[in-house]
């Protein structure tokens, strides 16, 4: 899946064996991009941090992401 598919601003491909691994890769990518001064990723980074602070609200995003991951073609 790409950063954009997960709510970010770019098309960097993130990979993992499970949806959880891809989500963790996205979190890491957003943190690293913002730390490197990439302002385009700031909004997505803040959104990611807010998800972890409000887990009940984030469950909808999480379910949607897991579904989208399952629908990705195998590589």
Buried (B, 14 or more C-beta within 10 A) or exposed (E): BEBEBBBBBBEBEBEBEEBEEBBEBBBEBBBEBBEEEBEEBBBBBEBBEEBEEEEEEBEEBBEEBBEBBEEEEEE
